Amino acid sequence: MTAPSHRKLRTRPEHTFDSEESLLKKAYKTLIDAGMTMEQVQNLRERANDPGFVFNKEVVGQRRFATSELLAAGLSNAQIAKVFKASKQTVAADREHIRRVYTESILPYRDWE
């Protein structure tokens, strides 16, 4: 097993937005099209401002699912951080987790034929 990489994962946005409102509109549409409800997306955003909220596996799983959908939609780490009112480091950690799950748990079992 190799040691985890500590390199910075940076993404360049495929999309630029003229306002935070247009960024949020794109993010909400992407996440609702992916099967999340408006309430789930709003809860992820609001919990970032609640200092007493304790994140559990369900909430972290929802955020990671949402992060993967927004990455697939071409948003950068910084843009995703704005959507979830989170740090870029949180998004980078979620991105690394998504990559690790894919490469260690999904990719080895893919049927290439």
Secondary structure, 3 states (H helix, E strand, C coil): CCCCCCCCCCCCCCCCCCCHHHHHHHHHHHHHHCCCCHHHHHHHHHHCCCCCCCCCHHHHHHHHHHHHHHHHCCCCHHHHHHHHCCCHHHHHHHHHHHHHHHHHHHHHHCCCC
